Amino acid sequence: CEWEKKPKSNHCPSIPLVCAWSCRNLIAFTTDLKNEEEKDLTHMVHIIDTEHPWDVYSVNSGHTEVITCLEWDQSGSRLLSADADGHIKCWSMTDHLANSWENTVGSMVEGDPVVALSWLHNGVKLALHVEKSGASNFGEKFSRVKFSPSLTLFGGKPMEGWIAVTISGLVTVSLLKPNGQVLTSTESLCRLRCRVALADVAFTGGGNIVVATSDGSSTSPVQFYKVCVSVVNEKCKIDTEILPSLFMRCTTDPARKDKYPAITHLKFLARDMSEQVLLCASNQNSSIVECWSLRKEGLPVNNIFQQISPVVGDKQPMILKWRILSATNDLDRVSAVALPKLPISLTNTDLKVANDTKFFPGLGLALAFHDGSVHIVHRLSLQMMAVFYGSSSQRPVDEQTIKRQRTAGPLVHFKAMQLSWTSLALAGIDSHGKLSMLRISPSMGHVLDMNMSLRHLLFLLEYCMVTGYDWWDILLHVQPNMVQNLVEKLHEEYMRQNAALQQVLSTRIVAMKASLCKLSSSTIARVCDYHAKLFLIAISCTLKSLLRPHFLNTPDKSPGDRLTEICSKITDIDIDKVMINLKTEEFVLEMTTLQSLQQLIQWVGDFVLYLLASLPNQGSPVRPGHSFLRDGVSLGMFRELMVVIRIWGLLKPSCLPVYTATSDTQDSMSLLFRLLTKLWLCCREENHITEPDDTLIDECCLLPSQLLIPNIDWLPINDGIISKLQNKQLVRLQFGKAPGLVGHTVSSQFDAFVRAPGQPKIDHLRRLHLGAYPTEECKSCTRCGCVTMLKSPNKVTAVKQWEQRWIKNCLCGGLWRRMPLSYS
């Protein structure tokens, strides 16, 4: 994706260039906007959602100097930027929109460039156990690691804030108080302050912070400091302590002593792994990379002292010492490094994993070189796992480094890189300011059988399901022939979990299945079913939550639970006989509340009618709604809602769903409830699903002559990039310009459900018609394309509660983005 060339101003890469990738699959990166007339530079921050990379949100950062660091928080909803003048700004979403950001708070160390920046740790750490990927229980595959937050408030709640290291050797910590104020404190890392050219921050399980620094020269030691943050008398206090330092191996090796004069990259292997560090030293043409590990070692005690005081058992004195784990041979000059974010539990003894054929995505880190190539190497052994050659570096691997330098003109190479949170994609910004994304095979370039690839993808989908992270980058690797298999296996794994966990993950797995089914033309109709199911679950929860017990000293079960229990026990096909068994006084609501819920009630009524009318055509799986006809749980929910609506209709007849019937005496709700119950009885037991009998099908065939069958407003086909990437062809995009639908594979059977440009649009969450050309500002989901109005037209509390559910995220868990007024 590249910038459009404009005559008066254009985007050029800033130096240094930085980018950051959030767990919600938002990418932030910087460029300088050069104005040819005024000869000035504006330091810009750009934020894109990976599904719509052309829809870039660019903001003038307000930084007077070049931006040196960008950091997302662990929720992916806030971004820190720091510059070469010591200013740090915190950006957050406006109205929870992924393409609308504002600077809310900040801090500064006047005139002191920031070289490292990080949010404080919130104490949440999950470990992935790759070796247990076949286990049935999620608790075995993903375990919560005991990890203390960097700073806790009263009651153990983690305190939010950030830590930064400046070029003059200062460490500055800013804490965000619950009332919105910022507490900032600055301290020197050690008594003898020296220049810090490179730095990185990591966290220990005990709640301490470790800072690594280098002055840029490989002849100087890489220093490490322990930083403790506390709040004393409403003031932030910083304590620092020197830890063991190290010299790079290449500088102590006589053969290479002066070969690599500069340290160009210094990174901890992970934010919460302060014991392992990656170092890169370079000269003009080549680099060397080393991986070091901090270990506790026994200190040898002289025999003289042994005789005076013998060492018994564990009393041997211990010392912390840096040991080199691995080092590469001479490489081409490294231009950027990207580290994996997957918290795979690895120990120093796990170097043997590198020799194992079952490579896993999170085990590799990416190195970009000045010749345009990118290597994925094992993060501990530094062995080559995969390689990508850019357009300027199509050469065999064994060609000598010297020959590479002879190409005319400067080569295009990545100056900043970031791996996605599952390590299945890599974003890089090159020396022309162009943003590129590479797909990284789950097998790391090794040929794996289909089952192993599926197992990798399934394991990572489960990880996203448990953590709540966005799974867009996993979909990059799902081919149409894998979809059915993945959906079934995902469901199997989900059904193995305990009931409590199933309840927590119930909507997330439906959203995941929907996004998978979108990738194959044979399953695309099921996308509508899954979204309808998400909507049904949400309506069922909302309407049941409005029911209140008549007396305060009622038994444990809520009216909603009793409703479910009674409806599942009483299998009568007469709605009034089911209703008699309920305490109708628990269903009494205010008239205005009932009337305000009419649109949601109407959707329930319409959907039941549509389903029953489509029962005779049940042999057609490409028809939306097909999967509901065998889904006893969903049909049971519809049945409960019909009973609730019937009772509310006695209180306020105008809240009932409106049907167009051919006969005035037709009791539409009774008829639909009778047919729905018969269908529900066929499939209420998942293991004993029976075919509907002929009389039920005949009655459903008569429905179109008794009632007008409504058109159901299905979600629009998403306009995202994911379906354009399936043929693995290079896709070229331009920022600010949506691509045409060339290569967009939509099943021809599905064309009936795509809205024509002049047709009226609908608010998918409020079920309100917006007209053909909406005048209200709308927002759409970045993942499923669901559209809803930005501002609420309602004043009634019950509807406001419904709308409040979708303030931050869509039904499917996707983020919102603001849409232009004349959306199509």
N, C-alpha and C positions, 0 to 999 in steps of 0.2 A: 504494500500500500504506500503510495508516494504522494508528495505534495504537488498541487497544480502550480505551474510556473506563472507568476503574475509579473506584469511589466514594472510595477513600482516597488513591490515588496515581496520577499520570498523567505521561506524557512531554510535555515542553514543549521547544521549540527553544532551544538554548543560544545565547548571543551572545558571541563570534562562533560561527557554525555551520560545521563543516568536514566534508568527505567526501573519499574517495579511492577510485579504481578500479584494481584490479590487473590484470596481464596474464593472470591466471587467471580473470578475470571474477568476482572477489570484490569487493564494495563495502563499505567501512567508513565509518561516519558517527557523529556524536555527537548525543546529546540530554541534557537534564537531567531526572532523575526527581524530581518534586516530591511530597513526602509532606505531605498536608494536615494531619495531626495534629501532626507534630514541626516543621513549617515549615522543614525543611532540604532542601537540594538534593544529589542524588548525580549525579556526572558520569559518564555511561555511554558506553561504546564499543559499537557494534553492528556485527556482520559478517554479511552475507548473501551467498549464492551466487545469481547472477541466475536460474538455472533453478528455484530454490525460494525465491523472495523472502520468502515467509511464514515460512520456517524460519529465524528470526533468532536469532543467538547474541549475547546481551547480557551484558556483563561490567561490573561496577563497576570503573572504571578505577583507583580509588585516588588519583586526582588531587584535591588539595584545592581547587584553583582551576579555572576554566573551561579546557577543552582548546582550544588555539589552532591546532594543526597536526596533521595525520595524513599519513603518507608510507609507501607500500609500497616494498619493495625490488624489484630488477629481476627476481627470480624469482617474486615474488608470494606468497612464503611467510612473510614477516615484515613487521611493521607498527610504525612509530614513532608515538608520541603525545607531544605536548609541551603544557605548560600555562602559565598566567599567573603561576606561581610559580617558573618556571625549571626544573621537573622534566621530564626526558625519559625515556620508558619504551619498551623494545623488547619487542614481543609476538611469540611464535612458536607454531606449531601444537603441540598436545599429541597425541602418537601420529599425527602427520600427518593429523589430522582437521580438515576445514574448519569444523566447528561446535564446536571445542574449542580454546581459546587460553589461554596463560599468559604472565605477565610474567617474562622471564628476566633481563635486565640493564637498566641504565639509567645516566643521568648527571644532573647538576644544576648550575645556576648560581643559588644561593639567592636567592629574592626578586626575580629579574629575568625578567619575562615574555618568552617566546620568540615572535618574530614571523615567523621563517622557519626551515625545517628541510629537510634533504635527506640522503639516503644519499650516500656518496662514490661517485664513478664507478668502475666496474670495468674500463673500457677497451674494452668491447664496444660497437661502434657499427655498425649496418647502414644503408646508404642505399638507399631505394627509388627506382628510376628509372621514373617513370610513363610517360615517353615511349617506354620500351623494353618496355612491357607485352606487346607482340606477339612479343618475342624468344623463341627456343626454349630457351635455356639459362638456368637459375636464376641462374647467376653473373653474367649481364648485367643481369638485372632487380633483383637484390639484391646489392650489393657491400659487402664489409667495408671500413670506413673506418679508416685508421690513426689510432688515438686512444689516448693514454696514460692509464693509470689515475691517480686522484688521488694514490695512494701505493702503492708496490710493496714486497713482501717480498723476501727473498733468492730469486734465480732468476726474478724478474720477475712473481711471482704477485701479483695485486692484493690490497691489505689492505682488509678490511671496516671500516666505521665510518660515522659521520654527522657533519654539520656543522650548527650552529644559530647564528642571529643573535638577539641579545636587544634589548629596547627601549632599553637604555642605551648601545648601540653596541659591545657586546662580541661577539666571534665565539668559539664554543667548538667544539672538535673532539674526538670520542671515537672511539678505535680499538679494534676487537675483536681481541685477540691469539688465536692458535690454541689456547692453553690455557684460553680462556674469560675471561681477565682483561680489564678495560677500562682503556685509557690515555686520560686526559682532560687537555686543556690549554685555557686560556682566554686570549684576548689582545684588546686594544682594536683596533678597526678603524683608527683613526688617533689621533694625539696629542691632538687636540681632540675629546673625546667629546661627542656631542650625541644628542638623543632620536631614536630610530628608530621611526617609526610603521608603516612598510611596508618590507618587504625581500624579496628573492628571490635564489636561488642558481643559478648556471650553471657549466658546465665548459668548459675549452678543450682542444683536441687535444693540447696540450703537457703536460697533466697539472696545469695550474693551476686554481684556483677563482676565479670572479668573483662578487662580492656587490654587488647594487644596493640602495641605501637611500634613503628619503625621510622627512622629519620630518612629512609629512602636509600641509604648506602648499605651495601651488603657486607661491608667491613665492620659495621656497627651491629651490636646485638639487637635482636627483636625482644622488646621488653614486655612484661606482663604485669598487670596490677589488679588487685582485688579492690572493688569499690562497694562500700556498704552505705545504704541510704536509710535515713530515719527522720521522723518528725519529732522535734523537741520544742515545746512551748510555741506551737503553731508556726515553727520555722523548719525549713528543710536543712538537714545536716548530712554532710558527706564525709566519710572516713575512707582513706586509701591506704593500701599496704602493698609493698613490692613482692612479686612472686618470682620464681626462678625464670631466668631469661635463656635465650638460645642464640647460637650463631648458625647460619645456614651451612650445611655440609659442603656446598660447592666452594665456600670461601676458606674452609679449613683443608681442602684437598689441594696439595701442592700443584697438581697438574692443571687445576682450574682456578687457581687462587685469584687471579685478576681478570678472569674471562668474563664474569658477569658482575659488573660494578654496581648495578642498581637493583633494589627490590621493587618490583612493579605491582605486585598483588599480594595482599595479606588478608586471609579470610579464615574465620572459624568454620569448620565443616558444617555446623548447624548452630542456630541461635541458642539452643539449649544443650550444646556439647562443647563445654569450655576446655575439654581435655585434648581436642584434636584440632590442628591448625594446618592450613594449606598456604605454602609460600611459593612465590615465583620470582626468580631473579633473571634479569635480561641484560643484553647488550644491544647494539644497533640492529643486529640481524637475527639473533637467536635467543632462546630462553631455556630455563631448566625449572622444573616444578618439583617441590618436595612436600611430603606429608609427614607431620610430626605428631607425637602423642605424649601426653604428660602421664608419668607413672609414679607409683610409690615404690621405692626400692629400699632394701635393707642397707644400712650403713655398716661397712666392715669395721670391726673393732680390733685394735691392736692386741696382740697376745698379752702384753704387759698388763693392759687394763682388764683383759679377760680373767687373769689370775686374781686381781684385786676384787673385781665384782663380776662374777660369771653371768653371761646373758642366759636367762631362763625363758623358754617358751616364746611368747609373743612380745617379750620386753625388748627385743632387738630394736635399736633406734632406726627410725624410717626417715627417708628424705624424698622430696618430690623432684623428679628429674625428667627433662624432655629427652625423648628418644626418637630417632628418625624411623618411620615405618617403611617408607618407600620413596624412591626418587626416579625421575624419568631420565632418559638419555637427552642429548642436545636436541632441542625442538626448534621449529621456526619461531619467530618472535610472537609471543602471546599478546593479543590485543584486548581480550575480555575473558572473564571467568563467570560461569553461572553454577550455583550450587543447588543440589536437590533439597526440597522442603519436606519430603516424606519422612516421618520420624521412625525409620526402620531401626529396630533394636540391634545394633552391631557392637561387638566388643573387639578388642585388639586381636583376639585369636581368630576372628572371622575372616582373616585374609584368605583362607582356603576357599571362601565363597567365590572369590575372583576366578578361581580355576574351574568352578562348577559351570556346567553348560546351561543351567537354568538361570539365566540372567534375569534380573528384575529391574524395572525402570528406576526406582529410587536409589539404586546402588551406584548410579553413574553421575559424574559431574561433567560440565561442558567447558571446553577450552576453545576460544576462537583465535585464529592466527592472522597475521598480516597478509598472508597470501589468499585470504578469503575462505579458507577451509575451517571446519568445526570438528573437533574430536570429542567423543564421549569416552571418558576414562573411568575406571572403577575408583570409587572415592577413597579407598584405603590403599590398594596396591598400585593405583595409577596405570593399570594395564589398559590397553586400547580395547574398547568394546564396540564402537561404531564410529563411522567417519562420514562427513558430508563435504562435498567439494562445491564451492560457490562457482558462479559463472566465470570468474577470472582464475580459477585454480583447478581446471579439469586436467589434472596430471596424475600419473601413478604415484603411489605412496613412496616408492623407493627412490624417486628422483632426488638428486643431491640438493641441499639447501642453496648452494651457490648459484645453481642454474635458475632457481626461482627468482632470484633478484634481478635477472636480466630483462624481465618484461618491461616494455616501455610504459612510462607514466605510473602514477600511484595506483595501487590496487584497491579495489573496494573491499572493505572488511568490516566486521562488526566491532563497534566501539563500546557497546553496552549490551549485555544479554541477561535474560531471566528465564528460568525454567518454570513451567506451570506447577501447581501444587501436587499434581500426580506424576510429574516428570515425563508426561507423554507429549509435551509440546514445548517448543523453545522460541521465545521472541527475541529478536535482535534488531538493533538500530545501527545502520552502517554509516560510513564516513560521508554519505550524501544526504543523511537525514531520513532515509527510507526505512520503513518498518517492515520487517520480514518475519514470517512465522514458519518454523520447520516442524514437521510431524516426526516424533521419535517413536520408533517401533517398540511395542511392549517387550519384544524379545531381544531388543538392543542389537539388531542386525543379524542375529542368529536365526537359522531356520528352525522354527518350532512347529510341532504338529498343531492342528486346529484346536484340540482340546486344551493344550497348555496355554495358547494365546487366549482362549476363552476364559480359562481359570484366572489368568492375570487380570483381564478386564473385569471379570466378575468380582474379584477380590478388591479392586480399586473402586468399583461401583458401591460395594458394601461399605468401604471406608468412607466414601462421600455421604452415604446414607446415614451412617452413625455420627459423623462430624457435622453434617449440615453444609458442607462445602459444595460449591457448584461443580457439576460433572461434565461440563461442555467439552473439555479437552479429552475425556475418555471416548466421547462419541466420534471423535476424529478417526478412530481405529475400528469402528464397527461397520462391517460390510453388510449389505442387505441380506445375504444368506446367513448371517450370524444372529439377526434380530430375534427370530422366533426362539432359538435356543437360549439366548441370554435372558429373555423375558421369563421363560419357563424356569430356568435355573435360579434366577433372582427370586422368583416366587417360592420355589422349594426351600431356599435358604431362609427366607423370611418366615415361612411357616414353621421352621424348626425352633424359632426363638420363643422365649416365654411370653405369656399373654400381655404382661405390662409393657415389654419392649415393643411388641407388635402394635400396641395401641399408640405408642409414641411415634413409631415410624410409619403408621398406616397411610398418611397422605403423601409422605415423601416417596414411598415405593410406587404409588400410583403415578405421581409426576414423573418418576424415573422411567416407568414402563411407557408412558406417553411419549417422552423424548426419544426413546429407542424405536418405537413403532413408526415414528416420523421418517426414519431412515430407509424404509423399504416400501415399495409401491404396493406390495401384497398386504401390508399391515396398516396402511395409512388411515383407513376408515376407523380403526380402533383408537386412534388418537382422540377422535371426537368422543368416543365412549369413556375414555379415561378422564377427559376434562369434565364430562357430564357427571362422572362419578365423584370427582373432587367437589363439584358444585353441590351435588346431592348431600355428601357428607357434611359440608359446611352449613347448608340449609337445615339439615336434620339437627345438628348441634345447636344452631342458633334458636330454632323454634322450640326445641325441648328446654333450652336454658331459660326461656320466658315463663315456663310453668313454675308455679310456686305452691308448696304444700299449704293446705287450708289451715292446719294447726301447727304451731311451732314445735310441739313435743311429738312429732311424727317419727315413725321408725327410720332406720338407716337409709332406706332406698329413697331416691328423689322421685318426683312424679314422672320424670323422663324415663328412669330405669323401670318403674312400675308399668309404664305404658308399653315399653319394649317387651317386658315379661308377659303381660296380659295378651298382647297382640300375637306373640309367638305360641301361647298356650291355646287360645281360642281360635280355632281354624274355621269359624263360621263364615259363610260367604255373604251374609247380610250385614251391612255396615252398622245398622242400628242395634243389632244384637251384640256386636263387639263393644259398641259405645256404652251400652247399659252397664257393663262390668267396670267402667271407669268412674272415679269420683269427679264428676263434672265441675264441682266447685274449684278444683285445682286449675281449671283451664280458663278461669275468668280473667280477662284482660281489658284494659281501657279501649274504648271504641276507636280512638285516634290511632292507637298502636296497631290494632287489627287492620284498620284501613290502610295504614302506611306499609303493611307487609303484603299488600295485594299482588304486587308484581312478582314476588318470590313464590307466593301461593299459586299464581297463574302458571308459572313455569312448571311447578310440580304437576298440576292438572294437565297441562299441555303434553308434558313428557310421557305421562302414563298413557294418555290417549294415543300418542304417536307410537309408543312401544307396542300396545295391544293391536293397533291397526297394521303394524308391520310384522306381526306374528305369522300370518299366512306366507309371507315371503322369507321365512327364516332361513331358507337354504342359501341365501346370498350373504356371505360374510363381508362383502365389500360395502354393505349398507350400514351406515352409522346406527348404533343402538343394538346391533346384533348380539354383542356379548352380554347385554343386560337380560336377554331372554333365558339365559341359563345361570344367572347370578342370583341365587336365593337370598343372599345378604342384602343386596341392593333392592330387590323386589320387596323384601320385608320392610326396609326403610320407607319405601314409597307407601306401603300399606299402612304403616304407623302414621305417616304424615297425612294420609287421606282421612284417617279417623280424627286426628287433631283438627284438620280443616273443617270437617263435618260439624264438630262441636262448636268451633268458632263461628261457623255459618249460622248457627241458631242464635248467637248473640248479635252478630252483625252480618246480615245476608249479603251486603255489598262487598265483603272481603272474599267471597267465594270465587273460584275460577269461573270465567265466563266461557260458556260453550254455545256454539250455534247449532241448535238441534232442529230436526225436521218436524218433530212433534212437540206441542206445548206441554203435554202431560209427561214427557220423558224425564225421569229422575236420573240425570246423567251420572252423578256421583255414585249412586247405588249400583248402576249398571257397570261402571268402570271398576268399582271395588270388587264386585262379584267376579268379573273376568280376571282381575289382577290376582285375587286370592286363589282362583283355580290354577293360574300359571305358577304362582308362588308355591303351591302345594306340590307341583311337579318337581321342583328343584330346591326345596328348602334344605334337604339333606345333601351335602356336597358329594357324598359317596353313593347315593342312590337317586340319581337324576333320571326321571322318566319322561317320555315324550308326551306332549300335550295331546289329549284325546281329540277325536274328530269334531265332537260337539263344540268344544272350546274354539277350535280353529274356524268352524262354521260361523259361530257367533262373532268372532273377530272379523270375519269376512264381511259381515253385515254392518259393522261399525261405520264405514264411510257413507252408507246410505242413511244412518241415524244421526251422525254428528259430523260437522265439518272438521277434517283432519288438519291441524295447524302446521305451518312451516316452522321447523325448529331452526333457530339461529345458531349454527355451528360456528366454532372459532374459525377465523380466517387461516388460510394456509400461511405459515410463517414465511417472512421475507428474509430470513437470516442466511448466513454464509454456509452453514454446515452441509446442506444438501448439494451445494455447488462443489464441494471438495471431495465427493465420493469417488470420482473417476481418477483421482490422484494426479490430475493435470495442474500445472502452475496457474494460479488465479491472480491476475494483475488488477489492482484496484487503485482508486484515487480518493484521497480524503475529501469529504464533502460531497461526493457524487455517488448516489446509490447505483449499483450495477444493474444492468438489464436482466431479464429473466432467462437469458440464454443458458441452456444447460440445466435449467431448473426442472427436475423430473417430478412431475405430478401425475399420478395415475389418471388416465382419461376417464375412468369410471367415477372419479371423484370431482369432475368438473361441475357437476350439478350443485355442489355445495360451496362453490367459490362465488362470492358476490360480484356482480357486475358493477362497474364504476358508478352508475347513476342510481343504484338501489339504496334504500334507506339504511343507515348504519345503526348499530345497537350498542348500548352500554352493557357489556357482557356480565358485569357484576350486579348492577342495579336492575337489569332487565328493562331498561327504558329505551325508547326509540329516539334517536338523535337527529333523524332526518337524513336526506341524501348528502347534504353539505353542512356538517355540524358547525354551529357558531360557538359552542362551548369548547374551552381548551381541554384536551384529552391527554391521557397517558396510556402507553401500551407496555405490555410485559416484554422484556428482552428475550424471553425464552419461548413462550407459547403464543404470543401475539394477542393475548386478551386485551381488550380496550375498555377503558372506563373514564369517566369525567374526573378532571383534576380537583375541582371544588365541589363540595356537597350541596345539592339543592334542597336537602331535607333538614327539618328542624326537630323531628320526632326522635326521642331517645333510642327506641328500639332499632330504628334504621341507622342512626349514628353509630350504634354499637356494631352493627353489621359492617358498616363502611370502615370502622376503626380496625377491624380484623385485617383489612387489606391496605393499610397505610404504608407499611414498610415493604411488603412483598405481595406478589400475586398469589392466586390459588395454588399455582404449581411451585411456588417458592422463588420464582425469578424476580429480578429487580425491575422497577418501573423506569421508563424513559419518557420524557416530554415529547409530544407529537406536534407537528405543524397543524394549524387550524384545519386546512382542507385535506385531511388525511384520506387516503383511498384504501 
